[in-house]
Amino acid sequence: MEHLKYTCLLGAALVGGWPLAHAQLRPAPRLYVPGRDSLRTFTGVEQAAYPDGKQRVWKELVNGQATGTWLEWYPDGTLRYRAAWRQGKGHGMWEYFYPTGVRRSAEVYEQDRLVGLAYQYHPNGQVATESSHLQGRRQGYVHTYAPDGTPLTAQLYQQDQRVLNQPVLFEPGRIATTAHQEWDITFEPDGHTLYFTRKLAGTSAQRIYRSVRTPTGWGEPQPAAFSTGPDEGAFITPDGRQFYFASLRPLPGQRPRPATPDMNLWVMDKTAKGWGMPRPVPGPINGIRQPGEAWPAHYEAGPVTDAAGTLYYWAGSRTGPDANLYAAPRLPDGRFGPPQELPAPPNHRGTDSSPCVSPDGNLLFFASYNRDDGLGREDLYYCRKVNGQWTAARNLGPAINSEHNEICPRFSPDGKHFFFSSDRGPELDAAGERVCSIYYLETAYMTLQP
């Protein structure tokens, strides 16, 4: 009778695709009997059935350890699971199946560690995910596909860690949302607190937001206490002592003129209690936009500094109708000297904005509109400093730029990550404008020409 049971079980196994030779060459195993045998030491087959008698599970054991083949079926007899074991650990092919019989996943294990290529499948049988593994860790590219086979993403991993070799949204849903407009990002030197600009969907409310890193990730952003709006362009100096930003708030002694918005540069000093009171950037930096003057005349924005303290920003050009980049040297008394409009090649006949200096001070990044080699609307460019002069601007290329707008380049405090903002996504805000979100990638994967 026990041999007859084993023959029936092998017949069920054949439904899952096991070869007949498997049944002919193996001796009849001992079947587990509850109450008589102990699973801790049992050698043989543990099997169970559904109430209607159809096979439910088949498990091979040696001295209580999973070894050989384990099978499991759906109530209708369709194979649900097939896995290979050795001495209590996954070793060989593991497969799961949808109730329709279509394979859901296929993976290979060695001593419980995933190795080689692993696949997840859509219900229609098309590959959904293909990933490469080495000693249990993702190593190489993870490809995802739509149900019709269209490639969707290709993400690189090393030692199970995601490698950001291409731009991705930064903290999607929390920092980079699909509803609000977000741009500019800056970090305190320890990397545990960040600030960025957010314009709420469907409103004119534009403020600088603050988020703090927690053990489980970045906290929910909240408007910064100093930001009364409309504010933007937050930038913390590399030494963490000063915080620059741009604001439409009136300068001291100036009355608000809603019909003539005038953006100026402000700065705060770090104190024992946090950031001090905002004050206008000292020196001949801020101009006053007069009624009737066309934008961007006397409109200062995008302040950043390099390690030497030189202030870079963008404002209306003194020689044309567009915006250009400016640099103002920091003086010993903490004020800034007269700003100089950067000449060509960094500046050009179109609009240049959003300056950013690399941590080593040798690269100047900025956004530029309507250049001959542009890939879309606004693109990101860079120049190198050679013998104290900036070289010709080069487009960062399609790895970063798109047919849409790319603006506001920034670096993480350690220089490992490069941030920028783009409206390349498909989302539209309440006003019908493309949503601008914050993206980032590892600087090691930026393509920079000599």
C-alpha positions, 0 to 999 in steps of 0.5 A: 500500500505504501508503494502504491501511495508513492506511485500516485505521488509521482504521478502528481509530480509528473503534472509539474513536468518531472521526467519519468526517469525520476520515478523509475530510478529512485527507490520508494521513499518512506512517507511521514506519519504524524504521531509516529515520526518526528519531523526533526529527524525524519528521512523520507517524504512529508506529503499532504492533500486537500480535503477532496484528496488532491495532492497539496504538498510534497517535501523530501527530507533527510534527517529532518532537513529539506533535501531534494524536491519540494512541490506544492499545488493549487486546489485544482491540481495546478503546480504552484511551487517547485524548489530544489533543496540540499541539507536544509538550504535552497540549492538549485532552481526555484519556480513559482507559478500563477494559478493559470499555470504560467510561470511567475518566477524562476531563480537559482540558489546555491546554499540559500544564496541567489546566484545567476539570473533571476526572472519575474514574469507578468501573468501573460508570461512576458518577463517583468524583471531580469536581475543578475546576482552574485553570492546572494547579492544583486550585481549588475543590471536589473531590467524591468519590462512592460507586459508587452515586452517594452523595456522600462528601466535598467538599474545598476547594482554593485554588492546589492547597492543601487548605483545611480549611474543615471538620473532618478527622482530624489525621494519620490513622493516626499521631496520630489512629488508629482503635484508640486513644483520643486527645485533647488536643493542644498544640504547642511555640511553633515548631510542630515538636513536639507532645504529646497524650494517648493511651489504648492500645486494650484497656488502661488505659495512658494517657500523654502522647505526643510527636511531632516534625515531620520533612521528610517529616511528623510522626514516630511518636509515643512516650510522653513521658519525663516521663509515667508515667501515667495522665496527660492534658491537656498544655498548653504556654504561649504563651511555651513556658516552662512545660508543664502537665498533669493526672495521677493520680500521687500528690502529694508525701507522698501515698500512692496510693489506687487506690480513690479516684483523685485527679487533680491539676495539675502543671507543668514548666519549660523548661530548657536540656536540655528539660523539668524535673521535674514538680511540683504547680502552686503555690498553692491549686489541687490538692485531695485527694479523700477516700475516699467522695467522688463524682467530680468532687469535688477532681478537677482537670484540663484546665489551660491559661493565657492570655497574661497567665498566668491559669490555667484548668481544670475541677474539681468544682463547689463548689455542685453535683454537676457539674464546672465551669470555674475561673480562678486569677490568676497572682501575681508570685511565680509562684504562683496566687491562690485559684481562682474558679469561673466564674459563669454564663453560662459555667458552667451546671447541667451539666458544663463542662470542657476550657477553652481561651483563644484566642490573643488572649485574647478567646474562651473555648472549652470543652466542655459537657454537657446544655445546652438547645441541645446537638446531641449529648452533649458540645458545644463552646461559646464566650464572648466577653470584653466589658468584662472579663466573659464573655458568654453561651455559644454553641454552635459549631454543626453545622460542628464539633459532632455528635450525639456527643462533642466535647471538648478545644478547642485552637489551633495556636501561630500561631492558624491551626488549631483542634483538638478531639477527637471520637468521631464516627467509627464505630470502637469500641475493644476495650472497645466504646467509641467511639474518640475522635480528634483533628480540626482545621480552619482557624480562618478557617472557624469560624462565630463570632457577634458 
